[in-house]
Amino acid sequence: MGFNTKAVHTGVAKDTQYNSVTTPLYTSSNFAFKNMSTTTGYDYTRSGNPTRRAAEENIAELEGGVDARCTATGMSAVTGVLHLLKTGDHVIAGNDIYGGTFRLMHTLFSKMGIQFSFIDMRSPQHVEDALRDNTKMVWIETPSNPLLNIVDIQAVARIARKHGALSAVDNTFMTPYFQKPLALGADLVVHSTTKYINGHSDVIGGAIVSATDALAQQIQFNVNALGISEAPFDAWLVLRGVKTLGIRMEQHTRNAMAIAQFLAQCDKVETTYYPGLKTHPQHELAKQQMSGFGGMVSFDFKPNGINLDTFFSKLRYFALAESLGGVESLIEAPYFMSHASMTEEARKEAGIKKNNVRLSIGIEDTDDLLDDLKNALS
Ligand SMILES: *Cc1c(COP(=O)(O)O)cnc(C)c1O
């Protein structure tokens, strides 16, 4: 089965009574036992639910994992994975990971006695150098946000494995359509399904995919014990969304490439960040581990080039909004919006400037988006 066939069919057929073509929405909180020791496979929706299971089977198949669990949010997926750790363990993560993941690690999990090193992960050697005897996990997010830096998943996962540490990859930006971390040697994949997997900006959700049965069992235990599983209706929306993931990603990428090429030659723009551009410092690595370059583009205006609010107000199709990965195009200024909770110093270290603008390119017609940007820039 090819990717789109898997996305359309895997897990979907759950109705043996009426043969409904889409998965029924089972909102039931509990399921009756046949006798004291026999169930239909489900007893209580926090632990398992047939609608959610359909989405989980689908996402596991797309990522090439043995199992997936859908969680209430992307952050709860991160939480479920970090609970594989215990007090005294050490984790290596990128210094440009998603702000919410950084906050969770830096505040709550640090308080529980887990140690974190946040490093520049563009070089696998930096990971090697940061290893400690108690390093138990390496957290990879690639490409990064908003500057689209790339981490070599295969090299870093190999370093982690050799050391006896787990590697977990946040694959939210690329999705399994363009990047398959488990095939590159990672142990776990995490998603904010809020973004591309659902793709329609109408649900908050997450997923954890495991490479082995042993990990899958621990993850299912964590998700159930923490109570972070996804509501059936939300999982039903995610399953509806994921069926079109492949064709959406194709259009996101086509649009993003055209816009990145336009920005790269625009005289008001200083730097354009997009892994698909030959000028991206890690373009070769991106080509190796990704089969497409995704829908996120960012750029720096030339200093004193333009008033950001005026520019944003002239746009017709790009909504001024955080988040990403939906069918509609969005624009924002990371320094003032999505990354405002970072300290001044952390933003400086990550290279996020006041004149940086991030685009989440939707699936609208390429020419309409280009015309919109050209008009706002004129
Ligand atoms: C949005 C996002 C998250 C958090 O997901 P929520 O669904 O908002 O909880 C985690 N990682 C990445 C890369 C994200 O973009």
The ligand as an SDF file (V2000), in Angstrom:
LIG
                    3D

 15 15  0  0  0  0  0  0  0  0999 V2000
    2.2320   23.0850   18.3780 C   0  0  0  0  0  0  0  0  0  0  0  0
    3.4190   22.2470   18.6240 C   0  0  0  0  0  0  0  0  0  0  0  0
    3.5110   21.4630   19.7880 C   0  0  0  0  0  0  0  0  0  0  0  0
    2.4670   21.4890   20.8730 C   0  0  0  0  0  0  0  0  0  0  0  0
    1.2450   20.9980   20.4220 O   0  0  0  0  0  0  0  0  0  0  0  0
   -0.2030   21.4420   21.0060 P   0  0  0  0  0  0  0  0  0  0  0  0
   -1.1190   20.6410   20.1710 O   0  0  0  0  0  0  0  0  0  0  0  0
   -0.3170   22.9260   20.8200 O   0  0  0  0  0  0  0  0  0  0  0  0
   -0.2250   21.0710   22.4390 O   0  0  0  0  0  0  0  0  0  0  0  0
    4.6390   20.6560   19.9290 C   0  0  0  0  0  0  0  0  0  0  0  0
    5.6180   20.6430   18.9940 N   0  0  0  0  0  0  0  0  0  0  0  0
    5.5590   21.3850   17.8820 C   0  0  0  0  0  0  0  0  0  0  0  0
    6.6770   21.3240   16.8860 C   0  0  0  0  0  0  0  0  0  0  0  0
    4.4670   22.2260   17.6670 C   0  0  0  0  0  0  0  0  0  0  0  0
    4.4340   22.9780   16.5550 O   0  0  0  0  0  0  0  0  0  0  0  0
  1  2  1  0
  2  3  1  0
  2 14  2  0
  3  4  1  0
  3 10  2  0
  4  5  1  0
  5  6  1  0
  6  7  2  0
  6  8  1  0
  6  9  1  0
 10 11  1  0
 11 12  2  0
 12 13  1  0
 12 14  1  0
 14 15  1  0
M  END
$$$$
